[in-house]
Amino acid sequence: METRKIVRGIILAVLLVCTVFLIYSIVTDPLGEHDIMLPLAVTAGFIALGQDKRKER
């Protein structure tokens, strides 16, 4: 159970770094062309983490 929390923390940290990168890229170039795959992957990751946490309870 402890390793599951560690892996969950690592995944959350990676998702947060990706989110910060997305916000930075949008703020620096709001009208520019942005790739849609990274935001979709980050959103899917947060949804998966939320569903996994509900499954634990």
Secondary structure, DSSP 4 states (H G I P E B T S, - for coil): -HHHHHHHHHHHHHHHHHHHHHHHHHHH-TTS---SHHHHHHHHHHHHHHHHHHHH-
